[in-house]
Amino acid sequence: MIVVWCALEVLLVLAAVQCMARTPLRLAATVALLIGAIALPFWMPAAAIPRALASALSLLALVKVLRVGEDPARWPPRLRTWHALAPFDVDKASVVAPGLDRRLLAWTLGHAALAVGALALLFVLPRALPIWMQALRLLLGGAVVYAGMEAIAGALRIGHRLVGIEVPPLQDRPLLALSIREFWNRRWNRPVSGWLDAYVFGPIAKRRGATVGLLAAFVASGLLHAWVFLASVGWIAAISAALFFVFQGFFVLVESFVDIRKASDGLRRMWTLGLLALSSPLFVDPVLRVIGV
């Protein structure tokens, strides 16, 4: 049954991206398909993980439809199919000689092992933990989120390179970030950062200024993530995840005010990782609720 519902979600997403055009009828059909895709996870008689994945796919479809809508003529049907399901901008991919990047493979396998190991420990932890042990649970959860994302990003690049396609990297060594702005702007989940810049920050910054545009981008990111958690585990997790991203926007503003660029690289990295660690429970706990640990 879960497979049937997930397949229906994929079909709605593909149909929405394929249907997108600037004629009134096709625009209306695209909107209807998007609404169906976004609402479907709430009806799925499934566990939290399938609902979370389905809702994430539906929100990805929203961005993909916007990209196609900029110039529908340059998106043939085959490219639209790849575009609909890829978590990156397929128009930025390039053809290369097929091969295996062994360093990238080692990097990916190492992070996959870290994510699996942390997840295994989470499953053996007792359900009722004393307060001081909750810190360990959140630390392991943070490792799952970070290492899992790095492993997924690496696996996507490896898989495409094996067939001769170089895709834009999702990640760029996030732990090397020297500021919260750098972490979110160019190191963590780079495609999402680009989409938020194009569809939220840019338009609002032109009208209301960079500060309003920046806060709007983080609020939008918070709402998008909140929707995924709302569909999968409920309001509490959704609000927590939204607050995490709102805090990141305020952290960036504080950075600009105090101008942390004057500090040494070591202090800047401690600042960045420290703020991320302090605020991470707001996001990590909802993720662990979805996983069920």
N, C-alpha and C positions, 0 to 999 in steps of 0.2 A: 504493500500500500504506500509506503514512504517513497518507493521508487517512482510510482505513478504520479504522486503529487510533485515530486522534484522534476520529473520529466515535463509535467504541465507548466511548471515555473519556467523552465528553459525555453519551452515553445512560446510562451507569452513574451519573453524577453527577445527572442529571435524575431518574432513577428513584429514587435514594436519597432525594432531597429530596421528591419527590412521594409516596413510600411512607410517610414518617415519620408515625407516630401512636403513641398510648400503649397500644395493644393488644399482647399478647405476640407474636402472629403477625407483625404489621407491624413491630414493633421488631426482631424477628429478621431479617426480610427486609431492613430498612434497614441493619442491621449487616453482613449478607452483601454487600449492594451496595456499601457503603463499603469493605469489605475488598477487594473486586474492583477498585474504582476506584483505591485506593491502591497495590495490587500491580501493576496493569496496566502502568504505565510501565516497570517492570523487565523486562517481556517484549517490549516494543515493539522490533521490528527497525528502529529509526530512529536518526537522528542525535541529538546531545545536546540541541539546542534543542527539538524536539518532545517528548522525554522530560521535559525540565524543565518545559515548559508543562503537560503532562498531569499531572505529579505535583503541581504548584502548584494546578491545578484540583481535584484530588482532595482536597487538604488544605483548600481553600476549602469544598468540599462538607461536610467534617466540621464546620466552624464553622456552616455554613448549616443543617445538620440539627439542631445543638444549639439554634439560634435557633427553628426551627420547633417543636422538642420542648417549648419553654417553654409554648406555647399553640397546639397544632395547629389548633384551630378557627378562629383568626383568619387562617389562611393558605390562601386558596382556590387551586385548581390553577394559574390563570393567574399569580397573584402568586408562587407557588412557582417557576414556571419562570424568571421574571425574577430572583427572589431567588437561585436556584441558580447563575446565571452572572455575576451582578454582583459586582464587587469592593468594594461598599459596602453599607450597610444600606438596602434599598429602602423599608422602612417609614418612613424619615426623608425620603423624597422628597416634593416638593410640586408642585402644578400651577401653572404660570405662563403668561404670554402667550408664544407662540413668538417667538423672535428670535435675533439674533446679537450676542454681546458682542464688539465689535471689539478692546477692550483684552485680553480673555482670548484672542482669536484670535492677536493679535500676540505675546503672552506664550508661547503654545503653539508657534507657528511658530518663534519665536526659539530655544526650547529644543530643538525637533525638529532645527533646523539645527545647533545645537551638538552634539547627540548623533550625528547622521549624520556631521558633519565629523570628530569625534573617532574614530568607528568607521572612517571611511575611512582616516584616518592609521594606525590600528592595523593595518589590512589591508596597508598598504604597508611597514610596518616589517619589517626582516629578522627571520627566525625566531630566529636566534642573536644575542642582544644582549649586549654587555658589561654588567657589573654596573651601571655608572653610567647606562646607558641604560634599565635596568629601571625606574628612577624615572619616566621619561617614559611608558613603557608603562602603569604604574599610574596616573599622573596622567590620561592619556587615558581609561583604564578608569573612573576615578572620575567623569570628565565624562560618560561614556556612562550610568553608573548614575544619577547625579543628574539630568542633563538629560532622559534618557529617561523617568524616573519623572514629572518635571514635565510633559513633553509628553503622556504617556499620561493623567495626571490631568486636564489641560486639555482634551484631546480628548474624554474621557468627558463632561465638563460641557457642552462645546459641542454635541456630538451630541444630548444629552438636551434642552438648551434649545431647539434647533431644532424639536423636536416638542412643546415646551411642558411640559417636566419639569425642575424644579430638583433636582439630586441633591446630597447632602452632599459637600463637597470632600475629595478624598483627601489633599491636601497643604495646608499653610499657610505658605508662604515659609520653608522649613526653614533657610536660611542666616541668618535673623534670630534664631535661637534663642540665648538667653543662658545656657543650661546644657545639659548632656547630658540631664538629666531633661526639660526643656522640648522638646528636639529630638524625643525618642522619645514623649513623652506626648501632645503636642498638635500637632506640626508635620509629622512624617514618617509617611506611611501611616496616617492617623488611624483608619480602620476597624479595622486590625489591633490598634492600641493599645487601642481600645475593647473588642475581643473578648478580648484577653489580660486586661484589667482585669476583665471580667465573669466569665470562666471560669477564670482562674488566680489573679491577684493578689487579687481580692476574697475568694473562698472561703478561700484559704490565709492571708491576712492576718487574717481573723477568728479563725482557730484558732491560728496560730503567730506572729502579729505582722507588722507592715508590712515589716520588713527581710527576713524569710524570704519573704514574699509577693512582694516586688520581685525578689529573686534568682530565685525560681521562675518569674516571668513572663519574665525574660530567658533563663533556661535553656530554657523551653518554646519561646520564639521561636527560639532557636538550634537546637533539635532539629527544629522544623518546617522551617526553612531548610535544615538539614543533610540532611533527607530528600529535598528537591528535588535537591540536588547529588549525593547518593548515587545516586539513580535515574538521573542524567544523566552524571556524570563520575567517580564513584567515591569511595572513603573519604577520600582525602587532602583533597580539596576540601570534603567534608562536615564533617570535623573542623575545618578551617580556618574555615569559615563559622560553625560552632557556637561556636568560641572567640571570634570577633568579638563575638557577642551576649553571651556571658558577661562579657567585658571591659566592655561597656557598663554592665552591672549594677553592677560594682565601681566604675566611674567615678561613677555616681550616688551610691553610698554615700560615696565620697571627697568629693564635692560637699557632701553633707549634713554631713559631719564638719568640713570647713573653713569651711562656710557662705559660699560664693562670692557670695551676695547682697550682701555688704558691699563687694564690689569694684565698680569702675566698669563701665558697659555695655561699653566697649571691651575691657577686660581679660576680662570674662566671655565675650564673643564670641570672643576669641582663644583662651581656654581651651577653649571648646566645639569650634571648628573645628580647633584643634590636636590635641585628643585623637581626634577623628573621623579626621583625616588620618593620624595615627600608626597607628591601628588598622585603617584602611581596607584595606590590602593583604590582610588576612585574609579579607575579603569580595570585594574587587574581583578578585583573582586567580582564585577559583573562577568568578566570572561570566565572565571572559575565557576560561577553559577551556571553558565551555559554548558561548560564541560561536565559539570555535575560533581565537582570535588570541593 
